[in-house]
């Protein structure tokens, strides 16, 4: 749900520009505040999520990781589940 504002008595018109321009980002912050980020010009897919998790695990291979994310379907995909259980 989105909220908007318009002066009383005036109809609000929202104009959306549609295009194929896209930027997807995935990021992680380590306990020391370092930011790790990857981006691409197309939607992230399960393979991209798995790749990013793999890079984090390689970098922190001697430590446990705590992953916090929303309930997006891509996070629950079979590809990601399989990667997490390997």
ABEGO torsion letter per residue (X at the ends): XBBBBBBBGBBBBBBBBBBABBBBBBBBBBAAGBBBBBBBABBBBAAAAAAAAAAAAAAAAABBBBBBBBABAAAABAAAAAAAAX
